[in-house]
Amino acid sequence: MGEKVLIRGGYVLSMEPAVGELPEGDVLIEDGVIVAVGTNLEAGDCEVIDAGNCIVMPGFVDTHRHTWQAPWRNIASDWSLFHYLWGLHTGLSKFYRPEDTYAGNLLGALEALDAGITTLLDWSHNLATPEHADAAIAGLRAAGGRSVFAHGGGAQQWGSVPGNTSPHPQDARRVRNEHFSSNDGLVTMALAVRGPQFTTNEVALHDFRLAQELDLDVTVHVGDGELGKTRPIEWMRGEGLLSDRITYVHCCTLGDDELQMIADSGGKASVAADVEMQMGHGWPATGRLLAVGIRPSLSIDVCTSTGGHMFGLMRTAIGTQRALDNAAREALGGTLADGTEIELTCRDMLGFATIEGARACGLDSRVGSLAVGKQADIILVRTDTLGMSPLNNAAGALVYNAHPGLVDTVLVAGRVVKRDGKLVDHDPAKIIGLAEQTRDYVLGQAADDALISDARLGGGWVPRNPAAAQA
């Protein structure tokens, strides 16, 4: 008999059609795998987790986060996309040491776990050396959550965009062989490809071929503001690059026909509504994706600008799309007075944040719903507060009322990593100290850089265009 855990007496939101919702349900786990979901389950001798006054649900899945940037929380809250590229991505990033990458990934991954995000796709695009890549992976593993390490490039691959001529680093081959020869671990690998918006066509072809050679799923930015209006999907289709192993991040300014091309190829999508609205990527594509049959996943993107939790992101995504739907209805002369139901529901949003996220990461056979045979990535969200009680609509409460402070318990593959509202294996003060050391070191180095010597904390720094500064 293996190690058993019984989660007893919670409001179970399984996100699994065959199971549905159980107002007072149980989840039985053995050796990290869900073996039963039901009511009044008998388990014999086992650890019992009391889920009374809690919603029990699959952990959230964030399908796109530049985790290394966690030490720069909110420095870019008043920046556009291009300020971010100039100031952080090709500015401060160049001073990162491997230990800084480790600190950023550890802080960012633990922030996610603390907020109930049990699976995180780390879109890791500050890998200046092989040592940086190793440190990024070590940070994810030390955090203890489930992660997809999406190997990207470094500052060299992101300078002079669009039209960058630097191919994806060949170190991805070493990382695949040394760290991810198997696809079965708690941390797995994908390739973070820049795509035709950011590189020459020749480099884009090289990068996609590399992903095929390494047998890796791809995650790629498309539809980011003006850059996304260059018809990147049409070009990819012409080159035979579209496939069901690609997740397309943002999609805001793609044509409707390009979204249909993605759908026809079986591709997935990741919506980062908070950042898209804040940085000027364009309107989140949630409704347009649904119109062509793509159920999107959700992603935080960068904590340099916005919050790092799924609760706030779900609110932004659903509120924005409902406003767009209402505006479109009014433009056609219609109203909601005829009793028409709202198209996008809170349960839809929870699906985007769980099972659709797992599908985008290629992990839907393992996680994303509470089903027999899946890994026990589970969170318990408290409902016995003035802001959550009485619980009349669990999905609505999670989307509109909940916050990270209500995440009481988190399990990853059946192992408790957060209990009674506190992370089990980590000292937050120590992690924060590492991140502050990184921030202060990099900021000190930037003082001698002509293009970002004015970098400072406090919210007053807005980066300059390097081309204009050098003119």
C-alpha positions in Angstrom: 0.0 0.0 0.0 1.4 3.4 -1.0 1.3 6.7 0.8 -2.3 7.9 0.9 -3.8 11.4 1.5 -7.6 12.1 1.8 -8.9 15.6 1.2 -12.1 15.5 3.0 -15.3 17.5 2.9 -14.6 20.4 0.6 -16.6 22.0 -2.3 -15.0 20.1 -5.1 -14.7 21.9 -8.5 -13.2 19.1 -10.5 -13.0 20.8 -14.0 -13.7 17.3 -15.2 -17.1 16.9 -17.0 -17.6 13.3 -15.8 -17.1 14.4 -12.2 -18.6 17.9 -12.1 -19.1 19.8 -8.8 -19.5 18.2 -5.4 -20.7 20.6 -2.7 -19.3 18.3 -0.1 -16.7 16.0 -1.7 -13.5 14.1 -1.2 -10.4 13.5 -3.2 -8.3 10.4 -2.4 -4.6 10.4 -3.4 -2.2 7.5 -3.4 1.5 7.9 -4.3 0.9 11.3 -5.7 -2.0 10.2 -8.1 -5.7 10.8 -7.7 -7.4 7.4 -7.2 -10.9 8.6 -6.3 -13.1 11.7 -6.4 -16.5 11.4 -4.7 -18.4 11.7 -1.4 -17.9 9.9 1.9 -14.8 8.1 0.5 -13.3 5.4 2.7 -9.5 5.5 2.8 -8.4 3.5 5.9 -5.2 4.6 7.5 -4.0 7.8 5.7 -3.3 11.5 6.2 -6.6 13.5 6.2 -6.7 17.1 5.1 -9.8 18.8 6.4 -11.2 20.8 3.4 -14.3 22.1 5.3 -15.0 25.8 4.3 -12.7 25.4 1.3 -13.0 25.1 -2.4 -11.0 22.1 -3.7 -9.9 22.4 -7.3 -7.0 21.7 -9.7 -4.0 24.0 -9.4 -3.8 26.9 -11.8 -1.6 26.7 -14.8 0.3 29.8 -16.0 1.3 29.2 -19.6 3.8 32.1 -20.1 5.8 33.9 -17.5 9.3 35.5 -17.8 10.1 34.3 -14.3 13.7 35.7 -14.2 12.2 39.2 -13.9 10.6 38.7 -10.5 13.2 40.9 -8.7 12.0 43.9 -10.8 8.4 43.7 -9.6 6.3 46.7 -10.7 9.3 48.7 -12.1 7.5 48.7 -15.4 3.9 49.4 -14.2 3.9 52.7 -16.1 5.8 51.5 -19.2 4.7 50.5 -22.7 5.9 47.3 -24.4 8.9 49.2 -26.0 9.9 50.8 -22.7 10.0 47.3 -21.3 12.2 46.1 -24.2 14.6 49.0 -23.9 14.8 49.3 -20.1 14.6 45.7 -18.9 14.9 43.2 -21.6 18.0 44.6 -23.4 18.9 47.0 -20.6 19.1 45.7 -17.0 19.1 42.1 -18.2 22.7 42.2 -19.6 24.1 42.5 -16.0 22.5 39.3 -14.7 24.9 36.7 -13.3 23.8 33.1 -13.1 23.0 33.5 -9.4 20.7 36.4 -10.3 18.8 34.1 -12.7 18.5 31.5 -9.9 17.2 34.1 -7.5 14.6 35.4 -10.0 13.4 32.0 -10.9 13.2 30.8 -7.3 11.3 33.9 -6.2 8.9 33.9 -9.2 8.2 30.2 -9.0 7.5 30.4 -5.3 5.3 33.4 -5.8 3.3 31.3 -8.2 3.0 28.4 -5.9 1.9 30.6 -3.0 -0.9 31.9 -5.2 -2.1 28.4 -6.2 -0.3 28.2 -9.6 1.0 24.6 -9.5 2.2 24.6 -13.1 4.3 27.4 -14.6 5.7 27.7 -18.1 8.9 29.7 -17.6 9.5 31.6 -20.9 13.2 32.0 -20.1 14.7 34.5 -22.4 17.7 35.9 -20.5 20.1 33.0 -21.0 23.4 34.7 -21.7 25.5 31.6 -21.0 25.0 27.9 -20.3 25.5 28.7 -16.7 22.5 31.0 -16.8 20.4 28.2 -18.2 21.6 25.8 -15.5 20.8 28.3 -12.8 17.3 29.0 -14.2 16.5 25.2 -14.1 17.9 24.9 -10.6 15.7 27.8 -9.4 12.6 26.1 -10.8 13.5 22.7 -9.3 14.3 24.3 -5.9 10.9 25.9 -5.7 9.2 22.4 -5.8 6.4 23.2 -8.3 5.6 21.7 -11.7 7.3 23.7 -14.4 8.0 23.8 -18.1 11.4 25.3 -18.8 10.9 27.0 -22.2 14.5 27.7 -23.3 14.8 31.1 -25.0 17.8 33.3 -26.0 19.5 36.1 -24.3 19.9 39.8 -24.9 21.7 39.1 -28.2 18.6 37.4 -29.5 16.4 40.4 -28.6 18.4 43.4 -29.7 17.6 45.1 -32.9 14.0 43.8 -33.2 12.3 43.4 -35.5 14.7 41.6 -37.9 17.1 40.1 -35.4 19.8 38.0 -37.1 21.0 36.0 -34.1 19.8 32.3 -34.2 18.5 30.5 -31.2 21.4 29.4 -28.9 22.7 25.9 -29.7 23.1 25.4 -25.9 19.4 24.2 -26.1 20.8 20.9 -27.4 23.0 20.5 -24.3 20.1 21.4 -22.0 17.9 18.9 -23.6 20.5 16.1 -23.3 21.7 16.9 -19.8 18.6 18.0 -18.0 15.6 16.7 -20.0 16.5 13.5 -21.7 13.2 12.3 -20.3 9.8 14.1 -20.6 8.5 12.6 -17.3 9.9 14.8 -14.6 8.3 17.5 -12.5 10.2 20.0 -14.7 10.1 19.5 -18.4 11.3 21.4 -21.4 9.9 23.4 -24.4 11.5 25.8 -26.8 10.7 29.5 -26.5 11.0 30.6 -30.2 10.9 34.3 -31.2 9.2 33.8 -34.5 8.9 36.0 -37.6 7.8 39.1 -35.7 11.2 39.5 -34.1 13.7 37.9 -36.4 14.6 37.6 -40.1 12.7 34.8 -41.9 15.9 32.8 -42.1 16.4 32.9 -38.4 12.8 32.0 -37.7 13.1 28.9 -40.0 16.3 27.9 -38.2 14.7 28.2 -34.8 11.6 26.2 -35.7 13.8 23.5 -37.2 15.8 23.3 -34.0 12.5 22.6 -32.0 11.7 19.8 -34.4 15.1 18.3 -34.1 14.9 18.4 -30.3 11.3 17.0 -30.4 10.1 19.9 -28.2 6.8 21.8 -28.0 7.1 25.5 -29.0 5.8 28.7 -27.4 6.0 31.8 -29.5 4.9 35.5 -29.3 2.5 36.7 -32.0 0.1 39.6 -32.3 2.0 42.0 -30.0 0.9 45.5 -31.0 2.3 46.9 -34.2 4.7 43.9 -34.5 1.7 41.6 -34.7 0.3 43.3 -37.8 3.0 41.9 -40.0 0.9 38.7 -40.8 3.3 36.3 -38.9 0.8 33.4 -39.0 0.2 33.7 -42.7 4.0 33.5 -43.2 4.3 30.5 -40.9 1.5 28.7 -42.8 3.3 29.4 -46.1 6.5 27.8 -44.6 4.6 24.8 -43.3 5.4 25.7 -39.7 1.9 25.6 -38.1 1.2 22.6 -35.9 -0.6 21.4 -32.8 2.6 21.5 -30.8 2.7 25.3 -30.8 1.2 27.7 -28.2 0.7 31.2 -29.6 1.1 33.9 -26.9 -1.0 37.1 -27.1 -2.6 37.0 -30.6 -4.1 40.5 -30.0 -3.4 42.1 -33.4 -3.5 39.0 -35.6 -6.2 38.9 -38.4 -9.3 36.8 -37.8 -8.2 34.6 -40.7 -4.9 34.1 -39.0 -6.7 32.9 -35.8 -8.6 30.5 -38.0 -5.3 29.2 -39.4 -4.1 28.5 -35.9 -7.4 26.7 -35.1 -7.2 24.6 -38.3 -3.7 23.5 -37.3 -4.7 22.5 -33.8 -2.6 25.2 -32.2 -3.2 26.6 -28.7 -3.3 30.2 -27.4 -2.2 32.0 -24.3 -4.0 35.3 -23.3 -2.1 37.7 -20.9 -4.9 40.2 -20.5 -3.4 42.3 -17.7 -0.1 42.9 -19.6 -1.8 43.2 -23.0 -4.1 46.0 -21.7 -1.3 47.7 -19.7 1.5 47.6 -22.3 -0.4 48.3 -25.5 -0.4 44.9 -27.1 -4.0 45.4 -28.2 -7.3 44.1 -27.0 -7.1 40.6 -25.5 -8.1 38.1 -28.1 -10.2 35.9 -25.8 -13.5 36.3 -27.7 -12.0 36.2 -31.1 -10.2 33.0 -30.2 -13.4 31.4 -29.0 -15.1 32.4 -32.2 -12.8 30.2 -34.2 -13.0 27.3 -31.8 -9.8 27.9 -29.7 -10.3 27.8 -25.9 -7.4 29.8 -24.7 -5.1 29.4 -21.7 -4.1 32.3 -19.4 -0.6 33.8 -18.6 0.8 36.4 -16.2 3.7 37.3 -18.6 5.7 39.8 -16.6 5.5 40.7 -12.9 7.5 43.8 -13.8 4.2 45.4 -14.7 1.3 43.5 -13.2 0.3 41.1 -10.5 1.6 37.6 -10.4 -1.6 35.7 -9.6 -4.4 34.1 -11.5 -7.3 35.7 -9.6 -6.6 39.2 -10.8 -5.8 38.0 -14.3 -9.2 36.1 -14.6 -11.0 39.3 -13.5 -9.2 41.4 -16.2 -9.8 38.8 -18.9 -13.5 38.2 -18.2 -14.2 41.9 -17.6 -12.5 43.0 -20.8 -14.2 40.4 -22.9 -17.7 41.1 -21.5 -17.2 44.8 -22.2 -16.2 44.0 -25.8 -19.2 41.7 -26.2 -21.5 44.4 -24.9 -20.0 47.1 -27.1 -20.4 44.9 -30.2 -24.0 44.1 -29.3 -24.8 47.8 -28.9 -23.1 48.7 -32.2 -25.5 46.3 -33.9 -28.5 48.0 -32.2 -29.0 45.3 -29.6 -29.2 45.3 -25.8 -29.3 42.7 -23.0 -32.9 43.7 -22.2 -34.2 40.8 -24.3 -32.8 38.3 -21.9 -29.8 37.3 -23.9 -27.3 35.4 -21.7 -23.8 36.6 -21.2 -21.5 34.6 -23.5 -18.4 34.2 -21.3 -18.9 32.6 -17.9 -16.9 32.3 -14.7 -16.6 28.6 -15.3 -15.2 29.3 -18.7 -12.5 31.4 -17.0 -11.7 28.6 -14.5 -11.3 26.2 -17.4 -8.9 28.6 -19.2 -6.9 28.8 -15.9 -6.7 25.1 -15.4 -7.4 22.4 -18.0 -6.8 24.6 -21.0 -3.5 25.7 -19.5 -2.5 22.1 -19.0 -3.4 21.4 -22.6 -1.3 24.3 -23.8 1.7 22.9 -21.9 1.1 19.4 -23.2 0.3 18.2 -19.7 -3.5 17.7 -19.9 -3.1 13.9 -19.5 -1.3 14.6 -16.2 -2.9 17.7 -14.6 -5.5 20.4 -15.1 -8.5 18.6 -13.6 -9.4 16.3 -10.7 -9.7 13.0 -12.4 -8.7 9.4 -11.5 -5.2 8.7 -12.8 -4.0 12.3 -12.9 -1.3 13.8 -10.8 -2.6 15.4 -7.6 -1.9 19.0 -8.3 -4.6 20.5 -6.1 -5.3 23.7 -4.2 -7.7 24.5 -1.3 -9.1 28.1 -1.3 -10.8 29.2 1.9 -14.4 30.4 1.8 -15.0 31.2 5.5 -14.3 34.9 5.1 -16.5 38.0 5.0 -15.6 38.4 1.3 -16.4 34.8 0.3 -19.3 33.8 2.5 -22.0 32.7 2.1 -20.8 30.6 -0.8 -23.6 30.8 -3.4 -21.6 30.4 -6.6 -18.1 28.8 -6.2 -16.9 29.7 -9.7 -18.1 33.3 -9.4 -16.5 33.6 -6.0 -13.1 32.4 -7.3 -13.1 34.7 -10.3 -14.5 37.9 -8.6 -13.8 37.6 -4.9 -10.7 35.4 -4.3 -7.1 36.4 -3.9 -3.8 34.6 -3.1 -4.2 35.2 0.7 -7.1 32.7 0.6 -5.0 29.9 -0.9 -4.7 27.7 2.2 -3.2 24.5 0.9 -1.3 23.5 -2.2 -0.3 20.0 -3.3 2.0 19.2 -6.3 2.0 15.5 -7.3 0.4 14.7 -4.0 3.1 16.5 -1.9 1.9 19.4 0.3 4.0 22.5 -0.5 1.7 25.0 1.3 -0.2 24.3 4.4 -2.4 26.5 6.6 -1.5 29.5 4.4 2.3 29.1 4.6 4.8 27.6 2.2 6.2 24.4 3.8 9.8 24.1 2.6 11.0 27.7 2.2 11.7 30.8 4.3 10.1 33.8 2.4 12.5 36.2 4.1 15.5 34.4 2.7 14.1 34.3 -0.8 13.2 38.0 -0.7 16.8 38.7 0.5 18.2 36.9 -2.5 16.0 38.9 -4.9 16.9 42.2 -3.2 20.6 41.4 -3.6 20.1 40.7 -7.3 18.1 44.0 -7.8 20.7 46.1 -5.9 23.7 44.5 -7.8 22.1 45.0 -11.2 21.0 48.5 -10.5 24.5 49.3 -9.4 26.0 48.0 -12.6 23.5 50.0 -14.7 24.8 53.2 -13.2 27.8 53.0 -15.6 25.7 52.2 -18.7 25.2 55.2 -20.8 21.8 54.1 -22.1 20.2 53.2 -18.7 22.4 55.2 -16.2 19.2 56.9 -15.0 17.7 53.7 -13.9 16.2 54.0 -10.5 13.5 52.7 -8.2 10.4 54.6 -7.0 8.3 54.7 -10.2 9.9 57.7 -11.9 12.2 56.0 -14.4 10.9 55.6 -18.0 13.6 54.1 -20.3 14.7 55.9 -23.5 14.8 54.5 -27.0 18.5 53.4 -27.4 18.5 54.4 -31.1 17.4 57.9 -30.3 19.7 58.2 -27.3 22.7 57.3 -29.5 21.7 59.6 -32.4 
